[in-house]
Structures are given as structure tokens and as C-alpha cells.
Amino acid sequence: MISYCHDMPSGGHASDDKTAAMILQAGFYWPTLFRDVHAYVWACDHCQRNGSWSRRNEMPLNYILKVKVFDV
């Protein structure tokens, strides 16, 4: 179940919290769910090769269009 929810063909490889939420929404639960999902995501080769987003990879939040105030 963990591999199905994490490696989904439609944009899978989500974080451990998102994967655990998908498993819970599917109606499955076991006592070590979050620990097992965290270990699975940590060991996922695809996720480890891609890494995570950092500040350096993010787009700047500056406005492109600068508007001057005009007189009425």
C-alpha cells in the first residue's frame, strides 16, 4: 500500500506526510504507519536522486509589472 500511494503514476513521489494522508484516506491504518512511510520515502531512490527544493531553487516573489500612481 505504501508503494502504491508513494509511486503513483500521476505525479507520485510525495512527501511522507502526504503519502501517509493518502493511505489514511484510503481507509488503511496500522500502529507504525507514519514510521513505515517515513522509512520508505527515505529509502526511495527516485526521491533521493531528485533531492528537495531549497531557497536557491525557488522563484523570486517580486512583481514583474511595476505601476506608477497617476494624478486624477
Secondary structure, DSSP 8 states (H G I E B T S, - for coil): -HHHHHS-TTT----HHHHHHHHHHTT---TTHHHHHHHHHHH-HHHHHH----TTTS-----S--------
